[in-house]
């Protein structure tokens, strides 16, 4: 009956008598009721149509409308599939629906355009998913460029055939005119820090050779990968103050230096530090002790920095200890010495310490330390033809050093060997008999070149 009412509602000009709660409904009223059921919420300012049909009838009409829409969507392709036959007048004759069509098919709900497309977040994670990221195997190590040795790299970097060689020399001369001003300011209690683009090592060396001749000074290479604060303090206490005793910690050693300079006001020491912002010196504790050293009357500090964030090492308190005067000394010189200890893909790695590195390290040590190393290197060169040479035993080495008046106790030699290990100059190993042997991890050719260079200098 509900289906008949729905079908008659689609045919204009027809009326039907429908018995539901003793009421008579025309086709127009049924159509109005269907529109009232399916209408949306009216907007403001419009009149809303209120249905007077009972709730049960409206529910039955709604179900019948869903059934008819589902049957039309499923069986509207042809008249034979709709299960209806049309009369000559055009009015469809009702036929009983098959049982399988009793359950209405669900009308597919069309997704909105926003829901159909993936969101930006999904697209981002899909594009950056690990399964689709491909990495290339083309690395710098696979380049077919020949690797250079350290000497060739140094020669290329120090080549003065630049078209701006004249301008660079003029710039250097301008900086050298400040040497007398630097001497005056350091004598007045200020410390100098040099910054700018390019290596400042050659400029500080020129200042040392021109202005510090006959004046006690200590040069510290802060770019050494194994430089320690203890080695700096040892250079002051042993070389300048002539103390051969040991200290428990750097603070005791610093107190000894402070007392020595207070007792003797004639002491005058210049401390030149290349790259005070080096990796081994940029720590808070090291900078604090260096600041206390520069605050001692009689110690004058001149340092250079190259790191962009080097000024962040010093807060207000440490800046007051150093009492800095800043000088911009751009040189445009290559960082040849500063980068000679870094690993590079352009330099051939031989597994041994380069001759230039060995020379610079030994120059920063005390004369006794250099004599100890030369003694061990000479003994190793004497046994270069012995393929089974295990090294020099510690007891024999100690006896040789004692005979040459290089050490006075077993503890002094062990302390010196510890410093050699920090600089990676020696290596110790135990033999099958349990004896400790010392050996230098440097090839014979490098040691021979080292001795030849030492003989030329002497």
C-alpha positions in Angstrom: 0.0 0.0 0.0 2.9 2.4 0.8 4.5 1.6 -2.5 1.3 2.3 -4.3 1.0 5.7 -2.6 4.6 6.5 -3.6 4.0 5.5 -7.2 0.8 7.5 -7.4 2.6 10.5 -6.0 4.8 10.5 -9.0 1.8 10.7 -11.4 0.2 14.1 -11.6 -3.6 14.5 -11.8 -4.4 11.4 -10.0 -6.0 11.0 -6.6 -6.2 8.0 -4.3 -8.1 7.2 -1.2 -5.8 6.0 1.6 -7.3 4.9 4.8 -5.0 5.8 7.7 -6.5 7.0 10.9 -9.8 7.8 9.0 -8.2 10.5 6.9 -8.3 11.1 3.1 -5.0 12.0 1.4 -4.8 13.3 -2.1 -1.8 12.9 -4.4 -0.7 16.5 -3.8 -0.8 16.0 -0.1 1.3 12.9 -0.3 3.8 14.7 -2.4 3.9 17.6 0.1 4.4 15.2 2.9 7.4 13.6 1.1 8.9 17.0 0.5 8.5 17.9 4.1 10.2 14.7 5.2 13.2 15.2 2.8 13.5 19.0 3.2 16.6 20.5 4.8 16.7 22.9 7.6 15.4 26.2 6.2 17.6 29.2 6.4 16.7 32.2 8.5 14.0 34.5 7.1 12.2 31.7 5.3 8.9 30.1 6.3 9.3 26.5 7.5 6.8 23.9 6.3 5.4 21.9 9.3 3.9 18.6 8.5 0.5 17.6 9.9 0.9 13.9 9.0 1.1 11.5 12.0 4.6 10.3 12.9 3.8 6.6 12.1 2.6 7.5 8.6 5.6 9.8 8.0 7.9 6.9 9.0 6.2 4.5 6.7 6.3 7.0 3.8 10.0 7.5 4.5 10.7 3.8 4.3 8.6 3.5 1.2 10.6 6.3 -0.4 13.9 4.7 0.4 12.6 1.4 -1.0 11.5 3.0 -4.2 14.7 5.0 -4.6 16.8 1.8 -4.0 14.7 -0.2 -6.5 14.9 2.6 -9.1 18.6 2.8 -8.8 19.0 -0.9 -9.1 16.4 -1.7 -11.7 15.9 1.4 -13.8 18.0 0.4 -16.7 15.1 -1.3 -18.6 11.4 -2.0 -18.1 12.0 -5.7 -18.0 14.3 -5.3 -15.1 12.0 -3.1 -13.1 9.5 -5.9 -12.6 6.6 -3.6 -13.9 4.5 -3.7 -17.0 3.0 -0.5 -18.4 -0.7 -0.4 -19.4 -1.8 1.2 -22.6 -2.6 4.4 -20.7 0.9 4.7 -19.5 0.1 3.8 -15.9 2.3 1.1 -14.5 0.6 -2.0 -13.2 1.9 -3.2 -9.9 3.5 -6.6 -9.8 4.7 -8.4 -6.8 8.4 -7.8 -6.1 10.6 -10.8 -5.8 11.7 -11.8 -2.3 15.4 -11.0 -2.9 14.4 -7.4 -3.6 12.6 -7.1 -0.2 15.8 -5.7 1.4 16.5 -2.3 -0.2 20.0 -1.9 -1.6 22.0 0.9 0.0 22.5 3.9 -2.1 26.3 4.6 -2.6 27.3 7.7 -0.7 29.4 10.0 -2.7 32.5 11.3 -0.9 33.1 14.9 -0.8 36.0 16.4 -2.7 37.9 17.2 0.5 37.5 13.6 1.8 38.4 12.0 -1.5 41.8 13.7 -1.8 44.6 12.8 0.7 45.5 15.5 3.2 48.8 17.5 3.2 50.0 15.5 6.2 49.5 12.2 4.5 51.2 13.5 1.3 54.2 14.7 3.4 54.8 11.4 5.2 54.2 9.5 2.0 56.9 11.6 0.2 59.3 11.2 3.1 58.7 7.6 3.9 61.9 5.6 4.4 60.8 3.0 1.9 60.9 5.4 -1.0 64.1 7.4 0.0 67.0 6.3 -2.2 70.6 7.2 -1.3 73.3 7.5 -3.8 76.5 5.5 -3.5 78.6 8.2 -5.2 80.9 9.3 -2.4 84.1 11.4 -2.4 86.2 8.3 -1.8 85.1 7.0 -5.2 86.5 10.0 -7.1 89.3 9.0 -9.5 91.4 12.0 -8.6 94.9 11.1 -7.4 95.6 11.8 -3.8 98.5 14.1 -3.0 101.1 13.6 -0.3 101.5 16.1 2.5 104.5 17.9 0.9 102.7 18.5 -2.4 99.6 19.8 -0.6 101.7 22.2 1.5 103.5 23.4 -1.6 100.3 24.1 -3.5 98.8 25.9 -0.5 101.9 28.0 0.0 102.3 29.0 -3.6 103.0 32.7 -3.9 102.2 33.0 -7.6 98.9 34.5 -6.8 97.8 37.5 -8.9 97.2 39.3 -5.6 100.6 38.6 -4.1 101.5 42.3 -4.1 98.3 43.3 -2.3 98.9 40.5 0.3 102.4 41.8 1.0 101.0 45.4 1.3 98.4 44.1 3.8 101.1 42.3 5.8 103.2 45.5 6.0 100.2 47.4 7.3 99.8 44.9 10.2 103.5 45.0 10.9 103.3 48.8 11.6 101.2 47.9 14.7 104.0 45.9 16.4 105.3 48.8 18.5 101.8 49.7 19.5 101.2 46.1 20.6 104.3 46.1 22.7 103.2 49.3 24.5 99.7 47.9 25.2 100.9 44.6 26.5 103.3 46.4 28.9 100.4 48.5 30.1 98.5 45.3 31.2 96.3 44.5 28.3 96.0 41.2 26.4 95.7 41.2 22.6 93.4 38.9 20.6 93.8 38.9 16.8 90.9 37.9 14.6 90.1 38.1 10.9 90.1 36.0 7.7 93.3 34.0 7.1 96.0 32.4 9.1 97.6 34.7 11.7 100.5 32.3 12.5 103.0 33.9 10.2 102.1 37.4 11.5 102.7 36.3 15.1 106.0 34.7 14.1 107.1 37.9 12.6 106.2 39.8 15.8 108.1 37.2 17.8 111.2 37.5 15.7 111.2 41.3 15.4 110.0 42.4 18.8 110.7 39.6 21.3 114.4 39.1 20.6 116.1 38.8 24.0 112.8 38.6 25.9 111.6 35.4 27.5 108.6 34.1 25.6 106.7 30.8 25.2 104.9 29.9 22.0 101.8 27.6 22.2 100.3 26.0 19.2 96.7 25.6 20.2 95.8 23.8 17.0 97.7 20.7 18.0 95.3 17.8 18.4 97.0 16.7 21.6 98.0 20.0 23.3 97.2 20.1 27.0 97.1 22.8 29.6 99.6 20.8 31.7 102.2 21.1 28.9 101.7 24.9 28.8 102.2 25.2 32.6 105.2 22.8 32.5 106.8 25.0 29.9 106.5 28.0 32.3 107.5 26.3 35.5 110.4 24.3 34.0 111.8 26.5 31.2 111.1 29.9 32.7 111.1 29.4 36.5 113.5 26.4 36.5 111.4 24.2 38.7 111.9 20.5 38.4 109.4 19.4 41.0 106.0 17.9 40.3 102.6 19.2 41.2 99.4 17.5 42.2 97.1 19.4 39.9 97.1 22.4 37.6 95.8 24.7 40.3 98.8 24.0 42.5 101.0 24.7 39.5 99.2 28.0 38.9 99.6 29.0 42.5 103.4 28.3 42.2 103.6 30.6 39.1 101.7 33.4 40.9 104.0 33.3 43.9 107.1 33.2 41.8 106.1 36.3 39.8 105.1 38.1 43.0 108.4 37.4 44.6 110.5 38.5 41.6 109.0 41.6 40.0 111.7 41.6 37.3 110.3 38.5 35.6 108.8 39.4 32.2 107.2 36.7 30.1 105.4 36.9 26.8 102.9 34.1 26.0 102.0 33.7 22.3 99.1 31.3 21.7 98.2 30.4 18.1 94.5 29.5 18.1 93.5 29.9 21.7 90.1 28.7 20.5 91.6 25.3 19.5 89.7 22.1 20.3 91.9 21.2 23.2 91.9 24.6 24.8 88.4 25.9 24.4 87.1 24.2 27.6 85.9 26.3 30.5 88.5 25.1 32.9 91.4 25.7 30.5 90.1 29.2 29.6 89.7 30.0 33.3 93.4 29.1 34.0 94.7 30.9 31.0 92.7 34.0 32.1 94.3 33.8 35.5 97.7 33.5 33.9 97.2 36.6 31.8 96.1 38.5 34.9 99.5 37.9 36.6 101.7 41.1 36.5 104.7 40.2 34.3 102.9 37.8 31.9 101.8 39.3 28.6 99.4 37.4 26.4 98.9 37.7 22.7 96.5 35.1 21.1 94.8 34.5 17.8 91.3 33.1 17.1 89.8 31.6 13.9 86.5 30.1 15.0 83.4 32.1 14.2 81.9 31.5 17.7 85.2 31.9 19.6 84.0 35.0 21.6 81.3 32.9 23.2 84.0 31.2 25.3 84.4 34.2 27.5 81.7 35.7 29.7 82.0 39.0 31.5 84.2 37.6 34.3 86.7 35.9 32.0 86.8 38.9 29.7 87.8 41.0 32.7 90.6 38.5 33.5 92.0 38.6 30.0 91.5 42.4 29.6 91.3 41.9 25.9 92.1 44.4 23.1 90.7 43.3 19.8 92.5 43.7 16.5 91.2 42.8 13.1 94.2 41.5 11.1 92.8 39.9 7.9 95.7 38.2 6.1 94.0 36.0 3.5 96.7 33.4 4.1 95.9 29.7 3.9 95.6 27.7 7.1 98.5 25.4 6.1 99.9 24.6 9.5 96.6 24.7 11.3 95.1 22.0 9.1 98.1 19.8 8.7 96.9 17.5 11.4 93.4 17.0 10.0 92.4 14.0 7.9 91.6 14.9 4.3 90.4 12.9 1.4 92.8 14.8 -0.9 95.9 13.8 1.1 97.4 10.3 1.0 97.2 8.6 4.4 100.3 6.5 5.0 99.4 5.4 8.5 102.4 7.2 10.1 102.9 10.7 11.5 104.1 13.2 8.9 107.5 14.7 9.2 106.1 18.2 9.6 103.8 17.1 12.4 106.7 15.4 14.2 108.9 18.5 13.9 106.2 20.8 15.2 105.4 18.5 18.1 109.0 18.2 19.2 109.6 21.9 19.0 106.9 22.5 21.6 108.6 20.1 24.1 111.4 20.8 26.6 115.0 20.2 25.6 115.2 17.2 27.9 112.1 15.7 26.3 113.5 16.2 22.9 116.7 14.5 24.0 114.7 11.5 25.3 112.9 11.1 22.1 116.0 11.4 20.0 117.7 8.7 22.1 114.9 6.3 21.5 114.7 7.2 17.8 118.4 6.7 17.3 118.3 3.3 18.9 115.4 2.3 16.7 117.4 3.4 13.6 120.3 1.3 14.7 118.1 -1.8 14.6 116.2 -1.0 11.4 117.7 -4.1 9.7 116.5 -6.4 12.5 113.0 -7.6 11.4 112.4 -9.2 14.8 113.2 -6.0 16.7 110.5 -5.7 19.5 111.6 -2.3 20.8 113.7 -1.0 23.6 112.8 -2.2 27.1 111.9 0.3 29.7 114.7 -0.5 32.0 117.4 -0.3 29.3 115.9 3.0 28.1 115.8 4.4 31.6 119.5 3.5 32.1 120.5 5.2 28.9 118.5 8.3 29.7 120.1 8.4 33.2 123.6 8.0 31.7 123.0 11.0 29.5 121.6 13.1 32.4 118.2 13.4 30.8 116.2 12.1 33.8 116.9 11.7 37.5 114.3 9.2 38.5 112.0 6.5 37.2 108.9 8.6 37.8 110.3 11.5 35.7 110.8 9.2 32.7 107.3 7.7 33.0 105.8 11.2 33.2 107.6 12.1 30.0 106.6 8.9 28.3 102.9 9.8 29.2 103.3 13.0 27.3 104.8 11.2 24.4 101.8 8.9 24.3 99.5 11.9 24.3 101.2 13.2 21.3 101.2 9.7 19.7 105.0 9.7 19.4 105.6 6.4 21.1 103.8 3.1 21.7 104.5 0.6 24.4 103.8 -3.1 24.3 104.6 -6.2 26.4 106.6 -9.0 25.0 106.2 -12.7 25.5 108.5 -12.5 28.6 106.3 -9.8 30.2 108.9 -7.0 29.6 107.6 -3.6 28.6 109.0 -2.5 25.2 108.9 1.0 23.7 108.7 1.7 20.0 108.2 4.7 17.8 105.3 4.2 15.3 107.1 6.1 12.5 108.7 4.6 9.5 112.4 4.6 9.1 112.5 7.1 6.2 110.7 9.8 8.3 113.0 9.3 11.2 116.0 9.6 8.9 114.7 12.8 7.4 114.0 14.1 11.0 117.6 13.5 12.0 118.9 15.2 8.8 116.8 18.2 9.5 118.0 18.4 13.1 121.7 18.2 12.0 121.1 21.1 9.5 119.6 23.2 12.2 122.4 22.5 14.7 
